[in-house]
């Protein structure tokens, strides 16, 4: 019975932790436009606290790479 109760508590607590602490790669952010827009928006709304975080740096790099890809396509490359 104790093990069952412990299992239920662990499963319940595991649902409390989401993707907020997850660090996304540049490739993941480039593939997910909505995710990139959300993280970029959060970083721009609070640059003092978030600018040096890995997600903000990766979002900036992903945005830069996507812009370069769009420029290359526009120039016929």
Secondary structure, 3 states (H helix, E strand, C coil): CHHHHHHHHHHHHHCCCCHHHCCCCHHHHHHCHHHHHHHHHHHHHCHHHHCCCHHHHHHHHHHHHHHHHHHHHHCCC
